[in-house]
Amino acid sequence: MYQDVRISEIQIVPVKPNDGLIGFASFVLDQKYYVGSVAIYTRLDGSGYRLVYPAKKVGEKNINVFYPITPVAGRIIEEEVSRKVNEIIYGTKSEAI
């Protein structure tokens, strides 16, 4: 079921690195949903990237705007975005680092 998660039209907007933040991603999910403003951070152990999905602050609470519900979907999105980041940074289409 979750193997059918399709990510396309990935766009990366690099930013000047700041506390691990290296850019923002947008993509189309399953040819149905546009997902934008996903922050891309380097992992503390240097093993790749982690994604932080947008949240809206309401009073003192942060409310998640959207995020993957299952670990499998989150991993697929992270891998595809990581591949695109590596392609931009290193000029390679290799597997996610």
A tleap script that builds the chain and sets N, CA, C and O, in Angstrom:
source leaprc.protein.ff14SB
mol = sequence {
  NMET TYR GLN ASP VAL ARG ILE SER GLU ILE
  GLN ILE VAL PRO VAL LYS PRO ASN ASP GLY
  LEU ILE GLY PHE ALA SER PHE VAL LEU ASP
  GLN LYS TYR TYR VAL GLY SER VAL ALA ILE
  TYR THR ARG LEU ASP GLY SER GLY TYR ARG
  LEU VAL TYR PRO ALA LYS LYS VAL GLY GLU
  LYS ASN ILE ASN VAL PHE TYR PRO ILE THR
  PRO VAL ALA GLY ARG ILE ILE GLU GLU GLU
  VAL SER ARG LYS VAL ASN GLU ILE ILE TYR
  GLY THR LYS SER GLU ALA CILE
}
set mol.1.N position { 0.834 -1.202 0.000 }
set mol.1.CA position { 0.000 0.000 0.000 }
set mol.1.C position { 0.870 1.253 0.000 }
set mol.1.O position { 0.678 2.131 -0.842 }
set mol.2.N position { 1.843 1.358 0.947 }
set mol.2.CA position { 2.636 2.568 1.048 }
set mol.2.C position { 3.740 2.642 0.011 }
set mol.2.O position { 4.340 3.700 -0.180 }
set mol.3.N position { 4.023 1.511 -0.674 }
set mol.3.CA position { 5.016 1.547 -1.720 }
set mol.3.C position { 4.519 2.390 -2.895 }
set mol.3.O position { 5.301 2.759 -3.771 }
set mol.4.N position { 3.232 2.691 -2.913 }
set mol.4.CA position { 2.649 3.469 -3.990 }
set mol.4.C position { 2.779 4.971 -3.770 }
set mol.4.O position { 2.241 5.755 -4.552 }
set mol.5.N position { 3.483 5.384 -2.722 }
set mol.5.CA position { 3.706 6.809 -2.479 }
set mol.5.C position { 4.581 7.338 -3.599 }
set mol.5.O position { 5.683 6.834 -3.813 }
set mol.6.N position { 4.110 8.342 -4.313 }
set mol.6.CA position { 4.841 8.907 -5.447 }
set mol.6.C position { 5.173 10.366 -5.173 }
set mol.6.O position { 4.298 11.179 -4.874 }
set mol.7.N position { 6.452 10.673 -5.282 }
set mol.7.CA position { 6.929 12.036 -5.091 }
set mol.7.C position { 7.439 12.517 -6.442 }
set mol.7.O position { 8.242 11.834 -7.079 }
set mol.8.N position { 6.986 13.672 -6.882 }
set mol.8.CA position { 7.452 14.218 -8.158 }
set mol.8.C position { 7.625 15.723 -8.034 }
set mol.8.O position { 7.264 16.331 -7.026 }
set mol.9.N position { 8.181 16.303 -9.077 }
set mol.9.CA position { 8.366 17.754 -9.168 }
set mol.9.C position { 9.048 18.342 -7.926 }
set mol.9.O position { 8.638 19.383 -7.411 }
set mol.10.N position { 10.089 17.658 -7.459 }
set mol.10.CA position { 10.802 18.118 -6.266 }
set mol.10.C position { 11.602 19.364 -6.620 }
set mol.10.O position { 12.357 19.380 -7.592 }
set mol.11.N position { 11.424 20.399 -5.822 }
set mol.11.CA position { 12.191 21.627 -5.979 }
set mol.11.C position { 12.870 21.939 -4.652 }
set mol.11.O position { 12.271 21.829 -3.582 }
set mol.12.N position { 14.139 22.333 -4.752 }
set mol.12.CA position { 14.922 22.666 -3.567 }
set mol.12.C position { 15.345 24.127 -3.678 }
set mol.12.O position { 15.852 24.562 -4.711 }
set mol.13.N position { 15.131 24.874 -2.607 }
set mol.13.CA position { 15.605 26.260 -2.534 }
set mol.13.C position { 16.669 26.301 -1.446 }
set mol.13.O position { 16.347 26.287 -0.258 }
set mol.14.N position { 17.944 26.352 -1.851 }
set mol.14.CA position { 19.013 26.409 -0.851 }
set mol.14.C position { 19.001 27.746 -0.111 }
set mol.14.O position { 18.610 28.774 -0.664 }
set mol.15.N position { 19.433 27.713 1.138 }
set mol.15.CA position { 19.597 28.935 1.921 }
set mol.15.C position { 20.995 28.913 2.526 }
set mol.15.O position { 21.641 27.866 2.575 }
set mol.16.N position { 21.454 30.058 2.980 }
set mol.16.CA position { 22.734 30.114 3.673 }
set mol.16.C position { 22.612 29.237 4.919 }
set mol.16.O position { 21.729 29.464 5.747 }
set mol.17.N position { 23.490 28.235 5.065 }
set mol.17.CA position { 23.371 27.320 6.207 }
set mol.17.C position { 23.310 28.064 7.545 }
set mol.17.O position { 24.078 28.993 7.799 }
set mol.18.N position { 22.366 27.621 8.396 }
set mol.18.CA position { 22.157 28.255 9.688 }
set mol.18.C position { 21.648 27.201 10.659 }
set mol.18.O position { 20.522 26.724 10.522 }
set mol.19.N position { 22.468 26.834 11.638 }
set mol.19.CA position { 22.095 25.830 12.640 }
set mol.19.C position { 21.604 24.536 12.001 }
set mol.19.O position { 20.676 23.907 12.511 }
set mol.20.N position { 22.213 24.137 10.899 }
set mol.20.CA position { 21.857 22.892 10.230 }
set mol.20.C position { 20.852 23.046 9.113 }
set mol.20.O position { 20.733 22.155 8.272 }
set mol.21.N position { 20.119 24.155 9.077 }
set mol.21.CA position { 19.155 24.397 7.998 }
set mol.21.C position { 19.920 24.694 6.720 }
set mol.21.O position { 20.755 25.598 6.687 }
set mol.22.N position { 19.633 23.927 5.655 }
set mol.22.CA position { 20.330 24.157 4.390 }
set mol.22.C position { 19.395 24.560 3.249 }
set mol.22.O position { 19.859 24.984 2.190 }
set mol.23.N position { 18.072 24.429 3.457 }
set mol.23.CA position { 17.168 24.808 2.389 }
set mol.23.C position { 15.731 24.409 2.687 }
set mol.23.O position { 15.394 23.937 3.773 }
set mol.24.N position { 14.903 24.619 1.673 }
set mol.24.CA position { 13.490 24.261 1.759 }
set mol.24.C position { 13.115 23.442 0.537 }
set mol.24.O position { 13.635 23.660 -0.557 }
set mol.25.N position { 12.211 22.502 0.736 }
set mol.25.CA position { 11.773 21.640 -0.351 }
set mol.25.C position { 10.285 21.825 -0.595 }
set mol.25.O position { 9.513 22.139 0.311 }
set mol.26.N position { 9.909 21.618 -1.856 }
set mol.26.CA position { 8.505 21.485 -2.216 }
set mol.26.C position { 8.419 20.319 -3.184 }
set mol.26.O position { 9.389 20.009 -3.876 }
set mol.27.N position { 7.266 19.675 -3.235 }
set mol.27.CA position { 7.086 18.536 -4.127 }
set mol.27.C position { 5.603 18.254 -4.308 }
set mol.27.O position { 4.755 18.783 -3.589 }
set mol.28.N position { 5.315 17.410 -5.281 }
set mol.28.CA position { 3.946 16.960 -5.513 }
set mol.28.C position { 3.857 15.530 -4.994 }
set mol.28.O position { 4.692 14.687 -5.323 }
set mol.29.N position { 2.851 15.270 -4.190 }
set mol.29.CA position { 2.642 13.972 -3.569 }
set mol.29.C position { 1.505 13.250 -4.277 }
set mol.29.O position { 0.382 13.750 -4.342 }
set mol.30.N position { 1.803 12.085 -4.798 }
set mol.30.CA position { 0.801 11.229 -5.455 }
set mol.30.C position { 0.029 11.931 -6.568 }
set mol.30.O position { -1.126 11.593 -6.831 }
set mol.31.N position { 0.641 12.878 -7.204 }
set mol.31.CA position { 0.025 13.652 -8.287 }
set mol.31.C position { -1.302 14.286 -7.865 }
set mol.31.O position { -2.173 14.545 -8.695 }
set mol.32.N position { -1.438 14.532 -6.547 }
set mol.32.CA position { -2.691 15.097 -6.026 }
set mol.32.C position { -2.488 16.304 -5.133 }
set mol.32.O position { -3.339 17.192 -5.087 }
set mol.33.N position { -1.347 16.346 -4.408 }
set mol.33.CA position { -1.151 17.377 -3.408 }
set mol.33.C position { 0.180 18.084 -3.603 }
set mol.33.O position { 1.205 17.442 -3.829 }
set mol.34.N position { 0.161 19.400 -3.515 }
set mol.34.CA position { 1.393 20.185 -3.496 }
set mol.34.C position { 1.791 20.332 -2.042 }
set mol.34.O position { 0.979 20.733 -1.208 }
set mol.35.N position { 3.041 20.007 -1.732 }
set mol.35.CA position { 3.561 20.122 -0.377 }
set mol.35.C position { 4.731 21.097 -0.436 }
set mol.35.O position { 5.676 20.885 -1.196 }
set mol.36.N position { 4.675 22.156 0.352 }
set mol.36.CA position { 5.722 23.167 0.305 }
set mol.36.C position { 6.210 23.557 1.686 }
set mol.36.O position { 5.640 23.156 2.701 }
set mol.37.N position { 7.278 24.348 1.708 }
set mol.37.CA position { 7.856 24.892 2.938 }
set mol.37.C position { 8.363 23.823 3.890 }
set mol.37.O position { 8.281 23.982 5.108 }
set mol.38.N position { 8.888 22.732 3.340 }
set mol.38.CA position { 9.464 21.676 4.163 }
set mol.38.C position { 10.946 22.012 4.364 }
set mol.38.O position { 11.710 22.062 3.400 }
set mol.39.N position { 11.342 22.240 5.602 }
set mol.39.CA position { 12.726 22.609 5.906 }
set mol.39.C position { 13.632 21.385 5.794 }
set mol.39.O position { 13.257 20.279 6.182 }
set mol.40.N position { 14.829 21.604 5.256 }
set mol.40.CA position { 15.824 20.542 5.134 }
set mol.40.C position { 16.990 20.871 6.057 }
set mol.40.O position { 17.620 21.922 5.935 }
set mol.41.N position { 17.268 19.959 6.980 }
set mol.41.CA position { 18.375 20.113 7.930 }
set mol.41.C position { 19.372 18.987 7.729 }
set mol.41.O position { 18.999 17.878 7.347 }
set mol.42.N position { 20.632 19.271 7.985 }
set mol.42.CA position { 21.621 18.197 8.023 }
set mol.42.C position { 21.451 17.459 9.347 }
set mol.42.O position { 21.136 18.065 10.371 }
set mol.43.N position { 21.663 16.149 9.315 }
set mol.43.CA position { 21.588 15.359 10.553 }
set mol.43.C position { 22.817 15.651 11.402 }
set mol.43.O position { 23.903 15.883 10.871 }
set mol.44.N position { 22.648 15.639 12.703 }
set mol.44.CA position { 23.749 15.935 13.617 }
set mol.44.C position { 24.917 14.971 13.453 }
set mol.44.O position { 26.073 15.358 13.624 }
set mol.45.N position { 24.619 13.715 13.122 }
set mol.45.CA position { 25.688 12.728 12.965 }
set mol.45.C position { 26.288 12.733 11.556 }
set mol.45.O position { 27.175 11.934 11.256 }
set mol.46.N position { 25.801 13.639 10.688 }
set mol.46.CA position { 26.350 13.759 9.341 }
set mol.46.C position { 25.885 12.689 8.379 }
set mol.46.O position { 26.439 12.566 7.286 }
set mol.47.N position { 24.881 11.909 8.753 }
set mol.47.CA position { 24.440 10.779 7.930 }
set mol.47.C position { 23.429 11.154 6.846 }
set mol.47.O position { 22.866 10.264 6.209 }
set mol.48.N position { 23.193 12.408 6.627 }
set mol.48.CA position { 22.228 12.795 5.598 }
set mol.48.C position { 21.403 13.990 6.038 }
set mol.48.O position { 21.912 14.932 6.645 }
set mol.49.N position { 20.125 13.931 5.719 }
set mol.49.CA position { 19.241 15.060 5.961 }
set mol.49.C position { 17.994 14.622 6.706 }
set mol.49.O position { 17.583 13.463 6.640 }
set mol.50.N position { 17.408 15.561 7.408 }
set mol.50.CA position { 16.111 15.317 8.039 }
set mol.50.C position { 15.181 16.429 7.596 }
set mol.50.O position { 15.618 17.545 7.317 }
set mol.51.N position { 13.905 16.119 7.534 }
set mol.51.CA position { 12.912 17.084 7.080 }
set mol.51.C position { 12.069 17.543 8.261 }
set mol.51.O position { 11.724 16.756 9.142 }
set mol.52.N position { 11.746 18.825 8.263 }
set mol.52.CA position { 10.878 19.381 9.291 }
set mol.52.C position { 9.702 20.018 8.561 }
set mol.52.O position { 9.869 20.927 7.747 }
set mol.53.N position { 8.516 19.521 8.872 }
set mol.53.CA position { 7.304 19.969 8.194 }
set mol.53.C position { 6.743 21.219 8.864 }
set mol.53.O position { 6.947 21.424 10.061 }
set mol.54.N position { 6.039 22.055 8.106 }
set mol.54.CA position { 5.554 23.328 8.637 }
set mol.54.C position { 4.570 23.166 9.794 }
set mol.54.O position { 3.788 22.216 9.850 }
set mol.55.N position { 4.637 24.110 10.697 }
set mol.55.CA position { 3.704 24.187 11.816 }
set mol.55.C position { 3.270 25.645 11.953 }
set mol.55.O position { 3.997 26.564 11.577 }
set mol.56.N position { 2.093 25.831 12.489 }
set mol.56.CA position { 1.564 27.181 12.698 }
set mol.56.C position { 1.460 27.405 14.196 }
set mol.56.O position { 0.939 26.562 14.926 }
set mol.57.N position { 1.955 28.538 14.642 }
set mol.57.CA position { 1.900 28.855 16.067 }
set mol.57.C position { 0.568 29.541 16.361 }
set mol.57.O position { 0.246 30.577 15.779 }
set mol.58.N position { -0.194 28.949 17.269 }
set mol.58.CA position { -1.470 29.507 17.698 }
set mol.58.C position { -1.378 29.677 19.203 }
set mol.58.O position { -1.408 28.702 19.955 }
set mol.59.N position { -1.267 30.925 19.633 }
set mol.59.CA position { -1.032 31.178 21.047 }
set mol.59.C position { 0.321 30.620 21.424 }
set mol.59.O position { 1.335 30.999 20.838 }
set mol.60.N position { 0.351 29.731 22.386 }
set mol.60.CA position { 1.596 29.100 22.816 }
set mol.60.C position { 1.815 27.741 22.167 }
set mol.60.O position { 2.861 27.126 22.376 }
set mol.61.N position { 0.843 27.253 21.376 }
set mol.61.CA position { 0.923 25.919 20.801 }
set mol.61.C position { 1.366 25.966 19.354 }
set mol.61.O position { 1.012 26.883 18.614 }
set mol.62.N position { 2.150 24.961 18.952 }
set mol.62.CA position { 2.484 24.742 17.554 }
set mol.62.C position { 1.549 23.669 17.017 }
set mol.62.O position { 1.466 22.575 17.575 }
set mol.63.N position { 0.858 23.978 15.949 }
set mol.63.CA position { -0.057 23.033 15.331 }
set mol.63.C position { 0.530 22.623 13.991 }
set mol.63.O position { 0.818 23.470 13.145 }
set mol.64.N position { 0.706 21.318 13.802 }
set mol.64.CA position { 1.261 20.821 12.557 }
set mol.64.C position { 0.302 21.094 11.406 }
set mol.64.O position { -0.894 20.815 11.494 }
set mol.65.N position { 0.848 21.644 10.325 }
set mol.65.CA position { 0.045 21.924 9.138 }
set mol.65.C position { -0.169 20.627 8.366 }
set mol.65.O position { -1.296 20.300 7.993 }
set mol.66.N position { 0.909 19.893 8.128 }
set mol.66.CA position { 0.843 18.571 7.509 }
set mol.66.C position { 2.138 17.838 7.816 }
set mol.66.O position { 3.159 18.454 8.123 }
set mol.67.N position { 2.084 16.521 7.730 }
set mol.67.CA position { 3.248 15.676 7.995 }
set mol.67.C position { 2.882 14.258 7.592 }
set mol.67.O position { 1.699 13.922 7.542 }
set mol.68.N position { 3.879 13.410 7.302 }
set mol.68.CA position { 3.580 12.015 6.975 }
set mol.68.C position { 3.040 11.293 8.210 }
set mol.68.O position { 3.551 11.471 9.316 }
set mol.69.N position { 2.022 10.493 8.015 }
set mol.69.CA position { 1.419 9.778 9.136 }
set mol.69.C position { 2.193 8.507 9.455 }
set mol.69.O position { 2.335 8.142 10.622 }
set mol.70.N position { 2.693 7.834 8.425 }
set mol.70.CA position { 3.402 6.579 8.654 }
set mol.70.C position { 4.909 6.768 8.484 }
set mol.70.O position { 5.351 7.612 7.705 }
set mol.71.N position { 5.692 5.975 9.217 }
set mol.71.CA position { 7.150 6.035 9.042 }
set mol.71.C position { 7.590 5.687 7.620 }
set mol.71.O position { 8.561 6.252 7.116 }
set mol.72.N position { 6.893 4.775 6.982 }
set mol.72.CA position { 7.254 4.368 5.616 }
set mol.72.C position { 7.094 5.542 4.655 }
set mol.72.O position { 7.986 5.810 3.850 }
set mol.73.N position { 5.976 6.235 4.732 }
set mol.73.CA position { 5.749 7.397 3.853 }
set mol.73.C position { 6.786 8.473 4.139 }
set mol.73.O position { 7.324 9.074 3.209 }
set mol.74.N position { 7.071 8.723 5.402 }
set mol.74.CA position { 8.077 9.723 5.764 }
set mol.74.C position { 9.448 9.369 5.230 }
set mol.74.O position { 10.183 10.240 4.765 }
set mol.75.N position { 9.799 8.082 5.296 }
set mol.75.CA position { 11.103 7.630 4.802 }
set mol.75.C position { 11.198 7.779 3.282 }
set mol.75.O position { 12.239 8.187 2.768 }
set mol.76.N position { 10.130 7.454 2.563 }
set mol.76.CA position { 10.127 7.594 1.105 }
set mol.76.C position { 10.316 9.052 0.717 }
set mol.76.O position { 11.110 9.359 -0.172 }
set mol.77.N position { 9.596 9.949 1.373 }
set mol.77.CA position { 9.727 11.383 1.084 }
set mol.77.C position { 11.141 11.850 1.393 }
set mol.77.O position { 11.753 12.550 0.587 }
set mol.78.N position { 11.665 11.469 2.553 }
set mol.78.CA position { 13.014 11.874 2.957 }
set mol.78.C position { 14.062 11.378 1.954 }
set mol.78.O position { 14.975 12.123 1.597 }
set mol.79.N position { 13.938 10.140 1.501 }
set mol.79.CA position { 14.892 9.584 0.529 }
set mol.79.C position { 14.850 10.335 -0.797 }
set mol.79.O position { 15.896 10.641 -1.369 }
set mol.80.N position { 13.660 10.630 -1.285 }
set mol.80.CA position { 13.540 11.321 -2.573 }
set mol.80.C position { 14.064 12.755 -2.489 }
set mol.80.O position { 14.752 13.223 -3.396 }
set mol.81.N position { 13.740 13.445 -1.407 }
set mol.81.CA position { 14.234 14.813 -1.233 }
set mol.81.C position { 15.754 14.788 -1.070 }
set mol.81.O position { 16.446 15.639 -1.628 }
set mol.82.N position { 16.282 13.823 -0.313 }
set mol.82.CA position { 17.732 13.704 -0.126 }
set mol.82.C position { 18.442 13.466 -1.456 }
set mol.82.O position { 19.506 14.036 -1.700 }
set mol.83.N position { 17.869 12.637 -2.309 }
set mol.83.CA position { 18.464 12.407 -3.633 }
set mol.83.C position { 18.561 13.717 -4.413 }
set mol.83.O position { 19.578 14.003 -5.045 }
set mol.84.N position { 17.502 14.495 -4.360 }
set mol.84.CA position { 17.493 15.764 -5.095 }
set mol.84.C position { 18.516 16.736 -4.507 }
set mol.84.O position { 19.213 17.422 -5.255 }
set mol.85.N position { 18.613 16.804 -3.198 }
set mol.85.CA position { 19.600 17.672 -2.550 }
set mol.85.C position { 21.006 17.252 -2.969 }
set mol.85.O position { 21.825 18.099 -3.327 }
set mol.86.N position { 21.290 15.955 -2.927 }
set mol.86.CA position { 22.604 15.458 -3.332 }
set mol.86.C position { 22.898 15.775 -4.795 }
set mol.86.O position { 24.033 16.092 -5.150 }
set mol.87.N position { 21.894 15.689 -5.624 }
set mol.87.CA position { 22.052 16.020 -7.046 }
set mol.87.C position { 22.457 17.484 -7.204 }
set mol.87.O position { 23.312 17.813 -8.026 }
set mol.88.N position { 21.849 18.345 -6.425 }
set mol.88.CA position { 22.148 19.782 -6.511 }
set mol.88.C position { 23.524 20.089 -5.910 }
set mol.88.O position { 24.325 20.803 -6.514 }
set mol.89.N position { 23.791 19.549 -4.726 }
set mol.89.CA position { 25.034 19.871 -4.030 }
set mol.89.C position { 26.244 19.190 -4.657 }
set mol.89.O position { 27.282 19.817 -4.872 }
set mol.90.N position { 26.101 17.900 -4.948 }
set mol.90.CA position { 27.252 17.114 -5.401 }
set mol.90.C position { 27.226 16.811 -6.896 }
set mol.90.O position { 28.174 16.232 -7.427 }
set mol.91.N position { 26.146 17.199 -7.581 }
set mol.91.CA position { 26.057 16.940 -9.006 }
set mol.91.C position { 25.916 15.464 -9.331 }
set mol.91.O position { 26.356 15.012 -10.389 }
set mol.92.N position { 25.305 14.713 -8.426 }
set mol.92.CA position { 25.169 13.277 -8.630 }
set mol.92.C position { 23.725 12.842 -8.409 }
set mol.92.O position { 22.987 13.464 -7.644 }
set mol.93.N position { 23.339 11.786 -9.077 }
set mol.93.CA position { 22.011 11.227 -8.897 }
set mol.93.C position { 22.085 9.934 -8.095 }
set mol.93.O position { 21.237 9.053 -8.243 }
set mol.94.N position { 23.103 9.824 -7.245 }
set mol.94.CA position { 23.308 8.604 -6.472 }
set mol.94.C position { 22.244 8.447 -5.391 }
set mol.94.O position { 21.384 9.305 -5.194 }
set mol.95.N position { 22.341 7.323 -4.707 }
set mol.95.CA position { 21.429 7.037 -3.594 }
set mol.95.C position { 21.565 8.116 -2.527 }
set mol.95.O position { 22.589 8.793 -2.436 }
set mol.96.N position { 20.517 8.264 -1.724 }
set mol.96.CA position { 20.534 9.241 -0.631 }
set mol.96.C position { 21.661 8.901 0.334 }
set mol.96.O position { 21.925 7.732 0.614 }
set mol.97.N position { 22.313 9.928 0.834 }
set mol.97.CA position { 23.403 9.741 1.796 }
set mol.97.C position { 22.831 9.695 3.189 }
set mol.97.O position { 23.575 9.544 4.157 }
savepdb mol mol.pdb
quit
